[in-house]
């Protein structure tokens, strides 16, 4: 049952939303569209996807509050940190944590994000 105060933006799967907007907040996630087994390529692409999803929701990376980064191997964290540092809004870093876990198929990284909408 839809609710007027909750906006759900679909993704690739009909049984889940890619992004949910409610009360001035945006919950979203991103994985890489490329399944190339080069972690740097996947990380950069996942960040590009995250930026696009935030834009689709009406916000941007400077308004990110928190990101949980899921990696298949914690040994990838130094590369992730370097790529993240290039991408994150300078002087406005969100809270971020990194977790090692199994991911679906060839995915090496998944980003789960909470961001604020601009004040209206």
OpenMM code with the backbone's topology and positions (N, CA, C; nanometers):
from openmm import Vec3, app, unit

residues = "UNK UNK UNK UNK UNK UNK UNK UNK UNK UNK UNK UNK UNK UNK UNK UNK UNK UNK UNK UNK UNK UNK UNK UNK UNK UNK UNK UNK UNK UNK UNK UNK UNK UNK UNK UNK UNK UNK UNK UNK UNK UNK UNK UNK UNK UNK UNK UNK UNK UNK UNK UNK UNK UNK UNK UNK UNK UNK UNK UNK UNK UNK UNK UNK UNK UNK UNK UNK UNK UNK UNK UNK UNK UNK UNK UNK UNK UNK UNK UNK UNK UNK UNK UNK UNK UNK UNK UNK UNK UNK UNK UNK UNK UNK UNK UNK UNK UNK UNK UNK UNK UNK UNK UNK UNK UNK UNK UNK UNK UNK UNK UNK UNK UNK UNK UNK UNK UNK UNK UNK".split()
positions = [
    Vec3(0.0841, -0.1179, 0.0000),
    Vec3(0.0000, 0.0000, 0.0000),
    Vec3(0.0883, 0.1238, 0.0000),
    Vec3(0.0832, 0.2060, -0.1043),
    Vec3(0.1656, 0.3277, -0.1112),
    Vec3(0.1262, 0.4298, -0.0037),
    Vec3(0.2256, 0.5061, 0.0384),
    Vec3(0.2056, 0.6144, 0.1348),
    Vec3(0.2514, 0.7443, 0.0688),
    Vec3(0.1716, 0.8474, 0.0784),
    Vec3(0.2018, 0.9745, 0.0134),
    Vec3(0.3308, 1.0373, 0.0642),
    Vec3(0.3689, 1.0085, 0.1878),
    Vec3(0.4875, 1.0716, 0.2459),
    Vec3(0.6147, 0.9887, 0.2264),
    Vec3(0.6040, 0.8745, 0.1582),
    Vec3(0.7207, 0.7901, 0.1305),
    Vec3(0.7332, 0.7726, -0.0203),
    Vec3(0.8502, 0.8070, -0.0733),
    Vec3(0.8771, 0.7912, -0.2160),
    Vec3(0.9722, 0.6737, -0.2317),
    Vec3(0.9354, 0.5799, -0.3181),
    Vec3(1.0186, 0.4622, -0.3435),
    Vec3(1.0604, 0.4636, -0.4896),
    Vec3(1.1914, 0.4662, -0.5128),
    Vec3(1.2458, 0.4652, -0.6480),
    Vec3(1.2987, 0.3261, -0.6780),
    Vec3(1.2435, 0.2641, -0.7781),
    Vec3(1.2810, 0.1274, -0.8128),
    Vec3(1.4191, 0.1167, -0.8742),
    Vec3(1.4638, -0.0054, -0.8822),
    Vec3(1.5917, -0.0373, -0.9437),
    Vec3(1.5738, -0.1533, -1.0388),
    Vec3(1.6700, -0.2433, -1.0415),
    Vec3(1.6666, -0.3566, -1.1340),
    Vec3(1.5663, -0.4637, -1.0942),
    Vec3(1.5266, -0.4691, -0.9692),
    Vec3(1.4416, -0.5772, -0.9202),
    Vec3(1.3047, -0.5241, -0.8802),
    Vec3(1.1980, -0.5899, -0.9239),
    Vec3(1.0631, -0.5397, -0.8940),
    Vec3(1.0210, -0.5585, -0.7481),
    Vec3(1.0931, -0.6395, -0.6721),
    Vec3(1.0520, -0.6674, -0.5345),
    Vec3(1.1259, -0.5839, -0.4304),
    Vec3(1.1989, -0.4813, -0.4751),
    Vec3(1.2673, -0.3930, -0.3792),
    Vec3(1.2944, -0.2567, -0.4418),
    Vec3(1.3080, -0.1590, -0.3561),
    Vec3(1.3394, -0.0232, -0.4015),
    Vec3(1.4895, -0.0023, -0.3965),
    Vec3(1.5412, 0.0726, -0.4898),
    Vec3(1.6826, 0.1113, -0.4897),
    Vec3(1.7020, 0.2241, -0.3906),
    Vec3(1.6030, 0.3120, -0.3843),
    Vec3(1.6104, 0.4307, -0.2997),
    Vec3(1.4748, 0.4561, -0.2352),
    Vec3(1.4777, 0.5004, -0.1091),
    Vec3(1.3548, 0.5390, -0.0387),
    Vec3(1.3780, 0.6781, 0.0196),
    Vec3(1.2788, 0.7642, 0.0019),
    Vec3(1.2860, 0.9026, 0.0498),
    Vec3(1.1721, 0.9249, 0.1485),
    Vec3(1.2068, 0.9790, 0.2664),
    Vec3(1.1045, 1.0065, 0.3678),
    Vec3(1.1609, 1.1059, 0.4691),
    Vec3(1.0799, 1.2008, 0.5068),
    Vec3(1.1161, 1.2934, 0.6138),
    Vec3(1.2457, 1.3691, 0.5895),
    Vec3(1.2729, 1.4043, 0.4662),
    Vec3(1.3944, 1.4802, 0.4356),
    Vec3(1.5200, 1.3957, 0.4255),
    Vec3(1.5053, 1.2628, 0.4306),
    Vec3(1.6202, 1.1721, 0.4235),
    Vec3(1.6086, 1.0795, 0.3034),
    Vec3(1.7235, 1.0368, 0.2535),
    Vec3(1.7318, 0.9466, 0.1390),
    Vec3(1.8147, 0.8255, 0.1792),
    Vec3(1.7554, 0.7073, 0.1678),
    Vec3(1.8273, 0.5812, 0.1895),
    Vec3(1.8497, 0.5193, 0.0530),
    Vec3(1.9735, 0.4878, 0.0201),
    Vec3(2.0013, 0.4297, -0.1109),
    Vec3(2.1215, 0.3376, -0.1027),
    Vec3(2.1464, 0.2696, -0.2130),
    Vec3(2.2629, 0.1814, -0.2202),
    Vec3(2.3166, 0.1814, -0.3616),
    Vec3(2.4385, 0.1308, -0.3760),
    Vec3(2.4999, 0.1225, -0.5086),
    Vec3(2.5975, 0.0061, -0.5131),
    Vec3(2.5963, -0.0592, -0.6267),
    Vec3(2.6994, -0.1564, -0.6619),
    Vec3(2.7508, -0.1144, -0.7981),
    Vec3(2.8529, -0.1783, -0.8430),
    Vec3(2.9084, -0.1478, -0.9733),
    Vec3(2.8246, -0.2123, -1.0824),
    Vec3(2.8003, -0.1375, -1.1884),
    Vec3(2.7319, -0.1946, -1.3044),
    Vec3(2.8217, -0.2892, -1.3817),
    Vec3(2.9513, -0.2683, -1.3690),
    Vec3(3.0467, -0.3573, -1.4333),
    Vec3(3.0829, -0.4686, -1.3357),
    Vec3(3.0953, -0.5862, -1.3839),
    Vec3(3.1300, -0.6985, -1.2972),
    Vec3(3.2741, -0.7428, -1.3226),
    Vec3(3.3513, -0.6509, -1.3797),
    Vec3(3.4943, -0.6752, -1.4006),
    Vec3(3.5595, -0.7028, -1.2651),
    Vec3(3.6513, -0.7963, -1.2598),
    Vec3(3.7109, -0.8357, -1.1326),
    Vec3(3.8268, -0.7460, -1.0888),
    Vec3(3.8338, -0.6261, -1.1415),
    Vec3(3.9304, -0.5249, -1.0973),
    Vec3(3.8596, -0.4404, -0.9916),
    Vec3(3.9052, -0.4489, -0.8664),
    Vec3(3.8365, -0.3789, -0.7585),
    Vec3(3.8295, -0.2284, -0.7813),
    Vec3(3.9382, -0.1671, -0.8289),
    Vec3(3.9385, -0.0230, -0.8521),
    Vec3(3.8310, 0.0186, -0.9512),
    Vec3(3.8126, -0.0592, -1.0557),
    Vec3(3.7081, -0.0307, -1.1543),
    Vec3(3.5705, -0.0413, -1.0881),
    Vec3(3.5483, -0.1474, -1.0110),
    Vec3(3.4184, -0.1630, -0.9441),
    Vec3(3.3928, -0.0518, -0.8428),
    Vec3(3.4931, -0.0148, -0.7658),
    Vec3(3.4745, 0.0888, -0.6640),
    Vec3(3.4395, 0.2228, -0.7278),
    Vec3(3.5148, 0.2599, -0.8314),
    Vec3(3.4861, 0.3878, -0.8989),
    Vec3(3.3466, 0.3870, -0.9611),
    Vec3(3.3095, 0.2745, -1.0215),
    Vec3(3.1787, 0.2647, -1.0844),
    Vec3(3.0673, 0.2671, -0.9792),
    Vec3(3.0870, 0.2012, -0.8656),
    Vec3(2.9868, 0.2036, -0.7587),
    Vec3(2.9683, 0.3461, -0.7062),
    Vec3(3.0756, 0.4210, -0.6921),
    Vec3(3.0647, 0.5611, -0.6484),
    Vec3(2.9932, 0.6457, -0.7534),
    Vec3(3.0210, 0.6194, -0.8805),
    Vec3(2.9502, 0.6901, -0.9875),
    Vec3(2.8005, 0.6581, -0.9800),
    Vec3(2.7681, 0.5307, -0.9601),
    Vec3(2.6281, 0.4884, -0.9464),
    Vec3(2.5628, 0.5543, -0.8242),
    Vec3(2.6355, 0.5613, -0.7136),
    Vec3(2.5829, 0.6258, -0.5937),
    Vec3(2.5519, 0.7723, -0.6203),
    Vec3(2.6436, 0.8422, -0.6842),
    Vec3(2.6206, 0.9825, -0.7181),
    Vec3(2.4979, 1.0007, -0.8061),
    Vec3(2.4803, 0.9117, -0.9032),
    Vec3(2.3644, 0.9188, -0.9931),
    Vec3(2.2344, 0.8925, -0.9167),
    Vec3(2.2377, 0.7975, -0.8251),
    Vec3(2.1174, 0.7658, -0.7472),
    Vec3(2.0812, 0.8804, -0.6529),
    Vec3(2.1818, 0.9432, -0.5935),
    Vec3(2.1556, 1.0600, -0.5084),
    Vec3(2.0943, 1.1730, -0.5906),
    Vec3(2.1473, 1.1941, -0.7102),
    Vec3(2.0928, 1.2973, -0.7984),
    Vec3(1.9473, 1.2654, -0.8351),
    Vec3(1.9202, 1.1413, -0.8659),
    Vec3(1.7832, 1.0995, -0.8999),
    Vec3(1.6878, 1.1274, -0.7832),
    Vec3(1.7383, 1.1179, -0.6611),
    Vec3(1.6572, 1.1417, -0.5415),
    Vec3(1.6471, 1.2906, -0.5063),
    Vec3(1.7267, 1.3750, -0.5719),
    Vec3(1.7187, 1.5182, -0.5465),
    Vec3(1.8230, 1.5716, -0.4506),
    Vec3(1.9338, 1.4992, -0.4338),
    Vec3(2.0401, 1.5441, -0.3450),
    Vec3(2.1753, 1.5151, -0.4102),
    Vec3(2.2837, 1.5264, -0.3349),
    Vec3(2.4158, 1.4993, -0.3923),
    Vec3(2.5117, 1.4517, -0.2836),
    Vec3(2.6321, 1.4198, -0.3241),
    Vec3(2.7286, 1.3599, -0.2315),
    Vec3(2.7697, 1.4528, -0.1175),
    Vec3(2.7536, 1.5825, -0.1331),
    Vec3(2.7894, 1.6742, -0.0242),
    Vec3(2.6909, 1.6650, 0.0922),
    Vec3(2.5764, 1.5980, 0.0704),
    Vec3(2.4727, 1.5876, 0.1728),
    Vec3(2.4637, 1.4468, 0.2321),
    Vec3(2.5652, 1.3647, 0.2019),
    Vec3(2.5684, 1.2298, 0.2585),
    Vec3(2.5956, 1.2390, 0.4079),
    Vec3(2.5184, 1.1660, 0.4860),
    Vec3(2.5374, 1.1604, 0.6303),
    Vec3(2.6237, 1.0410, 0.6701),
    Vec3(2.5991, 0.9273, 0.6074),
    Vec3(2.6703, 0.8056, 0.6444),
    Vec3(2.6734, 0.7081, 0.5265),
    Vec3(2.7820, 0.6335, 0.5169),
    Vec3(2.7955, 0.5276, 0.4163),
    Vec3(2.8567, 0.4059, 0.4839),
    Vec3(2.7927, 0.2909, 0.4596),
    Vec3(2.8502, 0.1629, 0.5005),
    Vec3(2.9058, 0.0983, 0.3742),
    Vec3(3.0326, 0.0640, 0.3776),
    Vec3(3.0999, 0.0036, 0.2627),
    Vec3(3.1183, -0.1443, 0.2933),
    Vec3(3.0619, -0.2282, 0.2082),
    Vec3(3.0755, -0.3731, 0.2223),
    Vec3(3.1769, -0.4217, 0.1198),
    Vec3(3.2823, -0.4861, 0.1671),
    Vec3(3.3883, -0.5393, 0.0815),
    Vec3(3.3932, -0.6909, 0.0948),
    Vec3(3.4285, -0.7580, -0.0136),
    Vec3(3.4442, -0.9035, -0.0073),
    Vec3(3.5752, -0.9433, 0.0597),
    Vec3(3.6682, -0.8479, 0.0695),
    Vec3(3.7991, -0.8779, 0.1268),
    Vec3(3.8544, -0.7498, 0.1893),
    Vec3(3.8794, -0.7506, 0.3200),
    Vec3(3.9290, -0.6308, 0.3890),
    Vec3(4.0666, -0.5889, 0.3370),
    Vec3(4.1374, -0.6772, 0.2694),
    Vec3(4.2657, -0.6400, 0.2088),
    Vec3(4.2465, -0.5341, 0.0999),
    Vec3(4.1234, -0.5163, 0.0502),
    Vec3(4.0932, -0.4150, -0.0514),
    Vec3(4.0752, -0.2754, 0.0091),
    Vec3(4.0709, -0.2657, 0.1410),
    Vec3(4.0403, -0.1389, 0.2070),
    Vec3(4.1374, -0.0251, 0.1718),
    Vec3(4.2695, -0.0468, 0.1648),
    Vec3(4.3561, 0.0651, 0.1277),
    Vec3(4.3250, 0.1229, -0.0113),
    Vec3(4.2923, 0.0378, -0.1054),
    Vec3(4.2545, 0.0860, -0.2397),
    Vec3(4.1220, 0.1604, -0.2300),
    Vec3(4.0267, 0.1030, -0.1556),
    Vec3(3.8975, 0.1688, -0.1365),
    Vec3(3.9162, 0.3060, -0.0726),
    Vec3(3.9996, 0.3150, 0.0301),
    Vec3(4.0242, 0.4433, 0.0974),
    Vec3(4.0775, 0.5486, -0.0001),
    Vec3(4.1713, 0.5108, -0.0854),
    Vec3(4.2299, 0.6056, -0.1809),
    Vec3(4.1252, 0.6543, -0.2809),
    Vec3(4.0455, 0.5632, -0.3330),
    Vec3(3.9423, 0.6009, -0.4304),
    Vec3(3.8344, 0.6842, -0.3620),
    Vec3(3.7949, 0.6460, -0.2417),
    Vec3(3.6958, 0.7210, -0.1641),
    Vec3(3.7428, 0.8644, -0.1419),
    Vec3(3.8688, 0.8813, -0.1032),
    Vec3(3.9243, 1.0135, -0.0749),
    Vec3(3.9186, 1.1031, -0.1982),
    Vec3(3.9408, 1.0469, -0.3163),
    Vec3(3.9298, 1.1244, -0.4412),
    Vec3(3.7858, 1.1694, -0.4656),
    Vec3(3.6888, 1.0873, -0.4251),
    Vec3(3.5488, 1.1097, -0.4586),
    Vec3(3.4721, 1.1931, -0.3567),
    Vec3(3.4987, 1.1718, -0.2284),
    Vec3(3.4169, 1.2329, -0.1240),
    Vec3(3.4283, 1.3852, -0.1278),
    Vec3(3.3190, 1.4507, -0.0893),
    Vec3(3.3168, 1.5969, -0.0888),
    Vec3(3.4227, 1.6497, 0.0082),
    Vec3(3.5178, 1.7239, -0.0436),
    Vec3(3.6276, 1.7772, 0.0377),
    Vec3(3.5735, 1.8652, 0.1497),
    Vec3(3.6241, 1.8434, 0.2707),
    Vec3(3.5840, 1.9246, 0.3847),
    Vec3(3.4467, 1.8898, 0.4406),
    Vec3(3.3809, 1.7900, 0.3828),
    Vec3(3.2453, 1.7548, 0.4236),
    Vec3(3.2287, 1.6032, 0.4307),
    Vec3(3.3227, 1.5323, 0.4937),
    Vec3(3.3158, 1.3859, 0.4899),
    Vec3(3.2043, 1.3313, 0.5793),
    Vec3(3.1334, 1.2302, 0.5287),
    Vec3(3.0302, 1.1658, 0.6099),
    Vec3(3.0908, 1.0642, 0.7060),
    Vec3(3.0093, 1.0116, 0.7929),
    Vec3(3.0491, 0.8975, 0.8755),
    Vec3(3.0590, 0.7778, 0.7802),
    Vec3(3.1628, 0.6998, 0.7928),
    Vec3(3.1794, 0.5846, 0.7052),
    Vec3(3.2348, 0.4676, 0.7838),
    Vec3(3.1845, 0.3480, 0.7555),
    Vec3(3.2412, 0.2274, 0.8143),
    Vec3(3.2579, 0.1237, 0.7040),
    Vec3(3.3491, 0.0301, 0.7261),
    Vec3(3.3786, -0.0726, 0.6270),
    Vec3(3.3610, -0.2095, 0.6910),
    Vec3(3.2921, -0.2961, 0.6189),
    Vec3(3.2601, -0.4291, 0.6685),
    Vec3(3.3018, -0.5318, 0.5642),
    Vec3(3.3648, -0.6387, 0.6070),
    Vec3(3.3972, -0.7486, 0.5160),
    Vec3(3.2840, -0.8499, 0.5203),
    Vec3(3.2357, -0.8897, 0.4019),
    Vec3(3.1257, -0.9857, 0.3934),
    Vec3(3.1225, -1.0491, 0.2551),
    Vec3(3.0499, -1.1570, 0.2431),
    Vec3(3.0256, -1.2152, 0.1110),
    Vec3(2.9226, -1.1294, 0.0389),
    Vec3(2.9413, -1.1081, -0.0901),
    Vec3(2.8452, -1.0340, -0.1722),
    Vec3(2.7972, -1.1239, -0.2853),
    Vec3(2.6888, -1.0841, -0.3471),
    Vec3(2.6267, -1.1619, -0.4530),
    Vec3(2.7134, -1.1659, -0.5792),
    Vec3(2.7305, -1.2849, -0.6321),
    Vec3(2.7980, -1.3029, -0.7607),
    Vec3(2.9347, -1.2386, -0.7665),
    Vec3(2.9610, -1.1641, -0.8736),
    Vec3(3.0943, -1.1057, -0.8933),
    Vec3(3.1161, -0.9705, -0.8260),
    Vec3(3.0176, -0.9227, -0.7485),
    Vec3(3.0331, -0.7927, -0.6819),
    Vec3(3.1443, -0.7990, -0.5775),
    Vec3(3.2304, -0.6974, -0.5786),
    Vec3(3.3394, -0.6853, -0.4820),
    Vec3(3.3107, -0.5784, -0.3773),
    Vec3(3.2141, -0.4892, -0.4073),
    Vec3(3.1830, -0.3780, -0.3173),
    Vec3(3.0351, -0.3413, -0.3299),
    Vec3(2.9758, -0.3038, -0.2166),
    Vec3(2.8410, -0.2487, -0.2141),
    Vec3(2.8413, -0.1323, -0.1170),
    Vec3(2.7751, -0.0237, -0.1545),
    Vec3(2.7691, 0.0976, -0.0737),
    Vec3(2.6256, 0.1197, -0.0284),
    Vec3(2.6048, 0.1358, 0.1015),
    Vec3(2.4727, 0.1644, 0.1576),
    Vec3(2.4810, 0.3036, 0.2195),
    Vec3(2.3916, 0.3906, 0.1783),
    Vec3(2.4062, 0.5336, 0.2070),
    Vec3(2.2789, 0.5949, 0.2649),
    Vec3(2.2984, 0.6864, 0.3568),
    Vec3(2.1910, 0.7728, 0.4077),
    Vec3(2.2341, 0.9168, 0.3806),
    Vec3(2.1467, 0.9926, 0.3145),
    Vec3(2.1787, 1.1311, 0.2817),
    Vec3(2.0591, 1.2209, 0.3169),
    Vec3(2.0852, 1.3484, 0.3281),
    Vec3(1.9806, 1.4465, 0.3549),
    Vec3(1.9410, 1.5147, 0.2249),
    Vec3(1.8127, 1.5462, 0.2140),
    Vec3(1.7664, 1.6293, 0.1034),
    Vec3(1.7975, 1.7750, 0.1355),
    Vec3(1.8129, 1.8574, 0.0341),
    Vec3(1.8306, 2.0007, 0.0622),
    Vec3(1.7066, 2.0560, 0.1325),
    Vec3(1.7268, 2.1561, 0.2176),
    Vec3(1.6135, 2.2209, 0.2840),
    Vec3(1.5224, 2.2859, 0.1819),
    Vec3(1.3972, 2.2797, 0.2092),
    Vec3(1.2994, 2.3356, 0.1116),
    Vec3(1.2213, 2.4476, 0.1737),
] * unit.nanometer
topology = app.Topology()
chain = topology.addChain("A")
for resn in residues:
    res = topology.addResidue(resn, chain)
    for name in ("N", "CA", "C"):
        topology.addAtom(name, app.Element.getBySymbol(name[0]), res)
